[in-house]
């Protein structure tokens, strides 16, 4: 079955960098788009980055600071986050969409303190 497992979250200061990882299994990695979403308390889950065979895209709030990438050999998708701001504080989720079904990881918490 499809499994996604995030790691790399933590508590950092404003202006710091953090790299999230998502290990994938149970499907043909590289064939389907991969996403990073985030959700702060009391808000809706929102996509921040996406990557597929055509390229990648970002939410305007993270463009220029976050970079999504994949390692096909390791079946892992990354989110490099630079110049972190307090408003980046959220639970971050890895996701993919296969055969009309959305799959989610368990999430990893990122807290940016000022």
N, C-alpha and C positions, 0 to 999 in steps of 0.2 A: 504494500500500500504506500501511497505518497506520504513521505515524512519530511518535515522541514525543522531544523533545529538551529536557533539563533544563539549567538554568544558574543561577548565583547562589550556588553554594556557596563556602565559604572557611573561613579560620581566624579565629575571633573569641574574645573573652574572655567569661567568665561574666557573665550579666546583659545581654549585648548583644542586638541584633536583626539579623535577616537575612531577606531575601525571596527565595524560590526561584521560578523561572519554568519553565513547561513549554510549549513551542510544539508544537501538534498539527497533523497534516495527514493526508490520506488517508481521512477519514471525515467524516460529518456532525456537526460539533462542536456540542455542546449537547444532542444526542439521547441520549447515553450517559453513564453515571456516570464521573466522573474521580476518581482516587485518588492520594494520596501515601502511599508506603510508606517504611520505612527499615530498614536492616540494619547492625548493628554486627558487628565481627569475632567469629566464633564463635557467633553467634546466628542465629535464624530471621528472615527478612524479615517485618516486621509493619506492618499498616496503621496510619497515624496520622490520616488525614483522608480524607473522601469527600464529594463534592458531586454532586447530581443535580437533576432538576427539582423534586423535593419538598423539598429542603433540604440540610443537611449534617450530618455526624456526626464525632466525634473519639474517639480513644483517650483513656482517662482520664488518661494520663500527660502529655498535651499540652493538654487542655481548659482553656480560659481563657488560654492563652499563645499558641497557634497559631490562625491563621485561614486557611481555604481560600476562594478566590474564583476567578471566571472572568471573562474578557473575551471575549464571543462574537465581537465584531468582529475581534479579534486572534487568535482561536482559541488562547487561552493560558489556562492554569490557574496560579494562584499559591499559594504557601504563605508567609504572613507569620509569622515565628517571633520571638516576643518573650521576654524574660526567659530567655534560653538558659542551660541547665545543662550540666555536663560529660557527663551521661548522655544528652544529645541528640546527642552525637557519633556519626555514622553516615554511611553512604552513603544518599542519599535518591533514591528512584525515583518517577517519574510512571507512572501506569498507567491503562488503560481496559479494559473488558470488552465485547466485541462478538461476537454470534453464537457464544457458548460458547467464545470464545477470549480469553485474557488477553494483553494487549500491554504491553510495558515499554519505558521509555527506557533510556539507557545509564547513568544515575545521575550524581549530583553529590555530592561529598564535603563534609560539614559537620563541622568540628572545633571544639569549644568547650574552650578552655583555662582552667584555674583558676589 
